[in-house]
């Protein structure tokens, strides 16, 4: 069952402080994690053929310039638009119409998506500067290994998304945006969780999440 309280609280935290999403983005700066994924991929022989097929897809996506600001922003926007779709359905219920209006009025998902893309580009670009080096073969080798680890992480997170939130995966996969998801997954996770709750447990569960978000907002307003 969905953690209604936890999801609502995390959405509320982002609504009152949209800038906090940037702190949940590591971009390319996660060296230990990438090395871990690389090692895991080396020893995981059972899915090697499948992962090689996915790597070919990744190489094609990179050749078509998937790693840019617009694509990252669009990937995040698709998720927020799906969230908005569920919110619109909640607003059709008289009991939740005021709730949805107050929440939508406090959150600008397009701005959040833009901030996500900007932060990802900044931090990923910084990682390239740090690890690129100037002719040092050890640094060059580390860069290759790091990129291999990042590729492995991208594929593993995409695979997890397809299992944990297939409705979101189906939204991103046609444009290969699922390969970008690992760059900003933590920043959109509460919204993905809310979407998945509505998808698997029905609109009333999503509505209850929105109601709790509204209650948090009202409580904060009274306290202030």
Residue pairs with C-beta under 8 A, 6 or more apart in sequence:
1 201
2 193
2 196
2 197
2 200
2 201
2 205
2 209
3 193
4 197
4 205
4 208
4 209
4 212
5 212
7 190
7 193
7 194
7 197
7 209
8 209
8 210
8 212
8 213
8 216
9 212
9 216
10 189
10 190
10 193
11 190
11 191
11 194
11 209
11 213
12 213
12 216
12 217
12 220
13 20
14 20
14 21
14 107
14 112
14 190
15 103
15 106
15 107
15 213
15 217
16 106
16 217
16 220
18 107
18 108
18 111
18 112
18 115
19 115
21 112
21 115
21 116
21 119
21 187
21 188
22 115
22 116
22 119
22 187
24 184
24 186
24 187
24 189
25 116
25 119
25 120
25 123
25 183
25 184
25 186
25 187
26 33
26 123
27 119
27 120
27 121
27 122
27 123
27 124
27 126
27 127
27 183
28 123
28 124
28 126
28 127
28 128
28 146
28 150
28 183
29 123
29 124
29 126
29 127
30 153
31 146
31 149
33 149
33 153
34 146
34 149
34 150
34 152
34 153
35 145
35 146
35 149
36 149
37 149
37 150
37 152
37 153
37 156
38 145
38 148
38 149
38 152
40 152
40 156
41 51
41 148
41 152
41 156
44 51
51 152
51 155
54 155
54 158
55 151
55 155
57 176
57 179
58 151
58 154
58 155
58 176
58 179
60 176
61 176
61 179
65 71
66 176
66 177
66 179
66 180
67 124
67 180
68 121
69 117
69 118
69 121
70 117
71 175
71 177
71 180
72 116
72 117
72 120
72 121
72 180
72 183
72 184
73 113
73 114
73 116
73 117
74 113
74 175
74 177
75 172
75 175
75 177
75 180
75 181
75 184
76 112
76 113
76 116
76 117
76 184
76 187
76 188
77 109
77 110
77 113
78 171
78 172
78 177
79 168
79 171
79 172
79 188
79 191
79 192
79 195
80 109
80 110
80 112
80 113
80 188
80 191
81 109
82 167
82 168
82 171
82 195
83 109
83 191
83 194
83 195
84 104
84 109
86 194
86 195
86 198
86 203
86 206
87 100
87 103
87 104
87 206
87 210
88 100
89 198
89 203
89 206
90 96
90 99
90 100
90 203
90 206
90 207
90 210
91 97
91 100
91 101
93 207
95 207
96 207
96 210
96 211
99 210
99 211
99 213
99 214
100 210
102 214
102 217
103 210
103 213
103 214
103 217
106 217
112 187
116 184
116 187
116 188
120 183
120 184
124 183
127 146
131 139
131 142
131 143
131 146
132 139
132 143
133 139
133 140
133 142
133 143
153 182
154 179
154 180
154 181
154 182
155 179
156 182
157 181
157 182
157 185
158 169
158 178
158 179
158 181
158 182
161 168
161 169
161 172
161 178
161 181
161 185
162 169
162 173
162 178
164 196
165 192
165 193
165 195
165 196
165 199
167 195
167 196
167 199
168 192
168 195
168 196
169 178
172 178
172 180
172 181
185 192
194 206
194 209
195 206
197 205
197 206
197 209
198 205
198 206
